[in-house]
Amino acid sequence: MNYDLSTTRNYLVFTHESSNTNTMCLALVTQRSGSDTLGIWSWYTTSMKEIDLFNILKICFMPDLEKSESQYSRFDCFSSKWKLDIELKCRRTHYDELLIEKDKYDALLKRAEENGTRPFYINSTPQGIYAFALDEFNDLQWEMKGGLPKTTDFYDNRRIVKEVAFLPIYAAIKLNEDADTES
């Protein structure tokens, strides 16, 4: 892996290229005056992985972001400063509604209640990065959906039935609101 962090005037350019995949991420960001918060102006990716999304969030929004203890945890990362427990998901296709599994939703809400944090579900799609504050969704319509992968990006590619709901994009916080996300 090759990480390149370079500062040019008010811009920070982040690139990630992996020799074992066809992955490249580019985020052009600027620092807000008097703040440690960065904002994404534009980004481009092919086959973004959760580690890429994690790195963009850590560099651009939450420098204190930490990964979960295990890759099998019911959440992917957390921010102590912002008191967030976060599940990450990278989609290769953009949808107007993004799927969340009931067991992940329940586990995030339970962990947040136990730790006094807020549960967030952050998705990347080819059209942007979308953050959902899960504690604001009280009336999700759960349904059983078949043909879903047992796991994502692991070796077990069996298809199973899962209980899921769909989160509408319009209810999300778009983290790169001003970005030109055409790919």
N, C-alpha and C positions, 0 to 999 in steps of 0.2 A: 504494500500500500504506500502511496505517496501523498502526503498532505502538504499543501502549499498555502501558507497564510502570508499575505503581503498587504501592506497599507499603501494606498495611493490617494493623496489628498484626504477626502472625507470617506473614502470607500475602502472596504475590506473585501478581498476576493477569496473565496474558499473553493478549492477544487479537490476532488477526491477521485482518483483513478485506481482501480483494482486490477492487478495483472491476471487474476484468475476468473474475472467476469467481464462483461461488456458494460460496466457501470461507470458513469461519469456524472458528477454533480457539480453545479456551479451556482453559487449564490453571490449576488452583488448586494452589499449591505452598507448602511451608513449608521454612524453612532449619533444618537440624539444628544444634544448639548446638555452637559451636567448630569448624565445618566449612564448607568452601565448597561442599559438596554439597547439592543441593536434591532434594526428593522430590515426586513428583506425587501429589496427593490425589484429584483428579478431572480429567477432561478431556472435552471434547465437540468433535466435528468433523463437518462434512459435506464429503465429497470432499477429504480431507487429501492434500496434495501432499508430495513429498519435502522441499521447502524448509521446509514447516511442521514436519515431523518433525525435520529438522535443527535448526531454531530451538528446539523444545521440548527436544531433547537438549542443546543448547548452554547454554540457560538453566538447565535443571533438573539436569543431571548433569555435563557436561564443558565448563566455560567456555572451555577452550583448543581446542575442536573446530574444525577447519579443513576447508574444502571441498577436494576434489581439484583438481588443476591444470586439468583439462578436463572438460566434461560427458560426454566419451566415454571417460574413464578406466575401468579395470576395478574401481574402488572409488569410493565417493562422498565419504568424509571420513576424517579421522584425528585421533587425540588423542595428542600427544607425551607429555603427563603420564601418561596411563594406558597408553601404548604399544599402541594399538588401531588397526587398519585396519578400516574399516566399510563395508559395503554396506547401503543403505537400500531399503526397499520398502514402499509403501503399498497396502493391499488394501481394496477397497470392500466386500468380503464377508468374514466370519469363517469360517475353516476350522480343523478340528482338526489338520490337517497343512498346512504351508506349503511351497510349491514353491521350490526353488533350482536354478538352471541350473548344469550341470557346468562350463562354461567360466568362469563367475563364481566358483564355488567354487575351482577350480584356480588362478585368477589371484590370489584373495585369499590362499590358502595359500602360493603362491609369493612374493608380495610380503611377507607376514608373515615368512617364512623369511629373505628377503634383508635385512629391516630390523629383525629381532629384536622383532617386534610380535606381537600376537594378532589373528587374523581373526575379526570379528564380523559377523553378519547380523542387522539389526534391522528388524522388520516392525511396521507399525501395522495394526490391523484395527478394526472398530467396537467390539470388546470389549476392546481394550487394546493395549499396546506390548510386543512380545516380542523379546528379545535371545538369539541363539544364538551360543555360543562354538564356532566351526566346527572348531577344533583338537581338540575333544572327540568329534567324529563320525568314527569310523574305518571303520564298516561300513555306509555308506549304500548303498541299493539303487538303482542308476542304471537308468533306462529311457528309451526313445525315446517322446516324446509329441508328437503332431501337433496342428495347429490353434492353436498358440500365436502371439501377436503377435511379429513380428520385433523391434520396439522398443516401449517403453512411453512414453507422453506425448511422442512425437515424431511427425513427419508420415508416416512409413512404416508403414502399417497392414496390410501383407501378413501372411499367416499361414504359419508354417513349422513344421518338425519340430525339436525340441530335445532334448538329453539332459538329463534332470532327475532329482532325487530329492525326497523329501518329508520335512520335518523336523517331528516331532511337537511340538505345543504344550506338552505336559507336560514336555518336555526343555528348554524355554526359561526364561530369567529374565524374569518379568513385571515390567516397570519401574514399573508403577502398580498394584502388588499390592493396595493398600488402596482403590483407586479404585472409585467407582460409575460403571461405564462404560456404563450403559444409555443408548441413544440413541433 
